[in-house]
Amino acid sequence: MGNWNDHNDRNHSNSYSVTFGVNGTLSEDSNWDYDISLTRTEYKLTETSQALLAGKVNAYFMDRVLGPQQGWDPNYDAYPVFTPDYAAFYTLMSPEDFAGISTYVRSHSRTYDNMLRAQFTNGALFSLPGGDAGMAVAVETGTQGWSYTPDARLTNGDIWGLTGVSGKGQRSRYALTGELCLPVWEQLTVSASARYDGFRMGGTEISKPTYALGLEYRPFESLLLRGKYGTAFKAPTLADQFQGVSGFYSQAVDYYNCALLGFDAGDVADCPSQYSEMQYFGEQSGNPALKPINATVWSYGVVWAPTPKFSVSADFHHWDIRNEVALQDVDQLLRDEANCLLGKLPADSGTCVAASTQIVRDVSGNVESIRLDKVNVAKETLDAVTVDTNYSLELGSFGQLNLAGSWTRNLKHEIQTHPTDPVRDALSDPYWSTDAKYKASASASWSKDRWATTLYANYLGPTPNYRATLDPAGYAFAGAGRLGSYTTVNASVNFDATDALKLSFLVNNLGNRTLRPLALQLCQNLLLLGRCQPSRFC
């Protein structure tokens, strides 16, 4: 390739953020404070990378390596067959030859956000037995925009092995929020908040009210009982809505043609490879009609702080998320289409109409292309317990030591990617999730005068190995198993040279601990393939 430095990718970005605002009190005898601001942010990125020219690459190998075509492949009768000149194939290409088949492509992206926000707060709205009630109200309005313009040669097929996705979109948004804090009495505090969000884009509007209720009860000074219940709302991203059409090639099972040959969905392994390993051209794009993501969340817990320098807390968390944005699953789409064509599903149902329009077959019944859409179909439920502890110790002339620890245990994690899918247990099914059931972290921080240092350890419980993620059988699949837990350690040292100059030195993963599980996983796979002999490490 020549000088390696000439072939690096280069990203050049420019960004700025500007805020103008005013704040103060409405009047001398008023408890209402105001804060009004106007903010503009913009980010631009130019990506430059080296790529190969499709026409010149094909011509180079046709002329020097492949030679004349010998016919068509025996499996699909679709790919040309050659008798390569392997001596030429393994001869190094000269830098001049490489320069003749390569070029640079440049793509541009831009995002911007404008927001006008006015907030009004009153810390002494009225008196209650536990103290003064407080209130805050805010109004927001603004516009957002996103665009991505890839190099034209990426989208018209001039570049070998790469493609690009263009897209752009903009929307306006508004929101009204309010929060109320009520110290009902000295031991009990109630908080309530509400928010209304609205987005306008592409001639449509989506809006949603959300709310949250919180409760804090302190029966005595060192013990706090707390709970919270609320709803959440998130509009789809601009890219999810306005991403342009992109193409790709992949492999899937043609369930319909397999069924015509007598192989149902459970026997596709015996179906001829031209259908069980069907090659297809796919397209995907954004969806302007996406609905917002909705969720219900609640938690409750306890905090015990017997001294001002020591505390421990335990909380239970629950998330129930609906309408998650997900890209359609090709396998599910092909199964739906087969059941529709075989009469197992009503031909006029929404499922069959979508499958028939998104899967295109030729006159012989073979799949030509598949279009995938981003849709609101996912549902996810998660329960978890967290325990946190903090301890601070004064060391006199030797400074101060702070110790902290955290532990998380996932109790429940269920996923339903599409409405027609069964609810899957992600905690025990590695095909759908590789999350560890439990995680933990601990840190020790020491500070004195201008010096501060922190040692941080992160622990991850057992996780599935790679082969366990390849097949729906999960851990029952040949060679599937679990990788052991491991711990990584980070360290940092900070020094305040002056009030305006701070120096820091940090190292992530002091012991390189993640390498052993990854190497062990690779070794296990090589053993299964018979590519290496058992050793002390493997």
Secondary structure, 3 states (H helix, E strand, C coil): CCCHHHHCCEEEEEEEEEEEEEEEECCCCCCEEEEEEEEEEEEEEEEEEEEEEHHHHHHHHHHHHHCCEEEECCCCCCCEEECCCHHHHCCCCCHHHHHHHEEEEEEEEEEEEEEEEEEEEECCCCEECCEECEEEEEEEEEEEEEEEECCHHHHCCCECCCCCCCEEEEEEEEEEEEEEEEEEECCEEEEEEEEEEEEEECCEEEEEEEEEEEEEEEEECCEEEEEEEEEEEECCCHHHHHECCEEEEEEECCHHHHHHCCCCHHHHHHCCHHHHCEEEEEEEECCCCCCCEEEEEEEEEEEEEEECCEEEEEEEEEEEEEEEEEECCHHHHHHHHHHHHCCCCCCCCHHHHHHHHHEEECCCCCEEEEEEEEEEEEEEEEEEEEEEEEEEEECHHHCEEEEEEEEEEEEEEEEECCCCCCCEECCCCCCCCCCCCEEEEEEEEEEECCEEEEEEEEEECCEECHHHHCCCCHHHCCCCCEECCEEEEEEEEEEECCCCCEEEEEECCCCCCCHHHHHHHHHHHHHHCCCCCCCCCC
